[in-house]
Amino acid sequence: MERLCRYGARGALALERLSRAEDGRIAYRMKRPLPDGTTHLLFTGLTLLRRLASLVPPPRANLTRFHGVFAPGAKVRPFLLPQAGAEPGLEEESPAFAATVEERRKEPTPRLDQAGLLRRTFALDVFACSRCGGRLKGVGGP
């Protein structure tokens, strides 16, 4: 398990294999020679950055994907993973039964509208009339 975790957490590039060539380019030593005998790859700074940029995942992309029984939509997943909030006394001596106990869903918190956010953040009441001090009604004015 430790080897698997180390493999998953490793960097995309081994820094020990990077060096600067005599002509100023960056040399990357290969772990094993290619079939044509190439042992080093030579890059300029810009080409190395282009190659590294392609390894960066897009924003908000899941970096860990699960397949099979551990996938989010797997039908047998509730039987394999323990659920939070399951009481140990209710399980009829079966871990599969304990995993099927569903936890209560939390009520969603109400979101503030733009005027409420401005009031809370900057202590600015956008519905107060600057001329008379009264309350504005929607978009049309006082």
SULKAZI-V186358 format. One record per residue. N is the residue number from 1. RES is the residue in one small letter. SS is DSSP state (2 for helix, 1 for strand, 0 for the rest). OMEGA is omega as a letter, one per 40 degrees, with the letter a starting at -180 (* if undefined). D_CENTER is the distance of its C-alpha to the mean C-alpha in Angstrom with 1 decimal. Layout:
BEGIN
((N & RES & SS & OMEGA & D_CENTER) (N & RES & SS & OMEGA & D_CENTER))
END
This chain:
BEGIN
((1 & m & 0 & i & 22.3) (2 & e & 2 & i & 22.1) (3 & r & 2 & i & 22.7) (4 & l & 2 & i & 19.8) (5 & c & 2 & i & 17.4) (6 & r & 2 & i & 18.9) (7 & y & 2 & a & 18.6) (8 & g & 2 & a & 14.9) (9 & a & 0 & a & 14.3) (10 & r & 0 & i & 16.9) (11 & g & 0 & a & 16.8) (12 & a & 0 & a & 17.3) (13 & l & 0 & i & 20.7) (14 & a & 0 & a & 23.4) (15 & l & 2 & i & 24.9) (16 & e & 2 & a & 28.1) (17 & r & 2 & i & 28.9) (18 & l & 1 & i & 28.8) (19 & s & 1 & i & 32.2) (20 & r & 1 & i & 34.2) (21 & a & 0 & a & 37.0) (22 & e & 0 & a & 40.5) (23 & d & 0 & i & 40.0) (24 & g & 0 & i & 36.9) (25 & r & 0 & a & 34.3) (26 & i & 1 & a & 31.5) (27 & a & 1 & i & 32.2) (28 & y & 1 & a & 29.7) (29 & r & 1 & a & 31.5) (30 & m & 0 & i & 30.6) (31 & k & 0 & i & 30.3) (32 & r & 0 & i & 33.0) (33 & p & 0 & i & 35.3) (34 & l & 0 & i & 34.8) (35 & p & 0 & i & 37.6) (36 & d & 0 & i & 39.4) (37 & g & 0 & a & 39.5) (38 & t & 0 & i & 36.9) (39 & t & 0 & a & 35.6) (40 & h & 1 & i & 33.9) (41 & l & 1 & a & 31.9) (42 & l & 1 & a & 32.9) (43 & f & 1 & i & 30.7) (44 & t & 0 & a & 31.4) (45 & g & 2 & a & 28.8) (46 & l & 2 & a & 27.7) (47 & t & 2 & i & 27.4) (48 & l & 2 & i & 25.4) (49 & l & 2 & i & 22.9) (50 & r & 2 & i & 22.8) (51 & r & 2 & a & 22.1) (52 & l & 2 & a & 19.3) (53 & a & 2 & i & 17.7) (54 & s & 0 & i & 17.5) (55 & l & 0 & a & 15.3) (56 & v & 0 & a & 12.5) (57 & p & 0 & i & 9.9) (58 & p & 0 & a & 10.0) (59 & p & 0 & i & 8.0) (60 & r & 0 & i & 5.3) (61 & a & 0 & i & 5.9) (62 & n & 0 & i & 5.2) (63 & l & 0 & i & 6.6) (64 & t & 0 & i & 8.7) (65 & r & 0 & a & 11.1) (66 & f & 0 & a & 13.9) (67 & h & 0 & i & 17.4) (68 & g & 2 & a & 20.7) (69 & v & 2 & i & 21.3) (70 & f & 2 & i & 17.8) (71 & a & 0 & a & 16.3) (72 & p & 0 & a & 15.4) (73 & g & 0 & a & 18.6) (74 & a & 0 & a & 20.9) (75 & k & 0 & a & 24.2) (76 & v & 0 & a & 24.9) (77 & r & 2 & i & 21.6) (78 & p & 2 & a & 23.2) (79 & f & 2 & a & 25.9) (80 & l & 2 & a & 23.8) (81 & l & 0 & i & 21.3) (82 & p & 0 & a & 22.7) (83 & q & 0 & i & 22.0) (84 & a & 0 & i & 21.8) (85 & g & 0 & i & 25.1) (86 & a & 0 & a & 27.3) (87 & e & 0 & a & 30.7) (88 & p & 2 & a & 32.3) (89 & g & 2 & a & 35.7) (90 & l & 2 & a & 35.1) (91 & e & 0 & i & 34.0) (92 & e & 0 & i & 37.4) (93 & e & 0 & a & 36.8) (94 & s & 0 & i & 34.2) (95 & p & 2 & i & 30.5) (96 & a & 2 & i & 29.7) (97 & f & 2 & a & 31.3) (98 & a & 2 & a & 29.4) (99 & a & 2 & a & 26.1) (100 & t & 0 & i & 27.1) (101 & v & 0 & a & 27.7) (102 & e & 0 & i & 25.3) (103 & e & 0 & i & 24.0) (104 & r & 0 & i & 25.0) (105 & r & 0 & i & 22.6) (106 & k & 0 & i & 22.3) (107 & e & 0 & i & 23.9) (108 & p & 0 & i & 21.8) (109 & t & 0 & a & 22.6) (110 & p & 0 & i & 24.5) (111 & r & 0 & i & 23.1) (112 & l & 0 & i & 25.4) (113 & d & 0 & a & 26.9) (114 & q & 2 & a & 27.1) (115 & a & 2 & i & 30.5) (116 & g & 2 & i & 29.3) (117 & l & 2 & i & 26.4) (118 & l & 2 & i & 29.0) (119 & r & 2 & a & 31.4) (120 & r & 2 & a & 29.1) (121 & t & 2 & a & 27.6) (122 & f & 2 & a & 30.8) (123 & a & 0 & a & 33.5) (124 & l & 0 & i & 34.5) (125 & d & 0 & a & 36.1) (126 & v & 0 & i & 35.8) (127 & f & 0 & i & 38.2) (128 & a & 1 & a & 41.0) (129 & c & 0 & a & 43.8) (130 & s & 0 & a & 44.7) (131 & r & 0 & a & 48.4) (132 & c & 0 & i & 49.4) (133 & g & 0 & a & 46.6) (134 & g & 0 & a & 46.3) (135 & r & 1 & i & 43.2) (136 & l & 0 & i & 42.0) (137 & k & 0 & i & 41.5) (138 & g & 0 & a & 38.6) (139 & v & 0 & a & 38.8) (140 & g & 0 & a & 42.5) (141 & g & 0 & a & 43.6) (142 & p & 0 & * & 45.8))
END
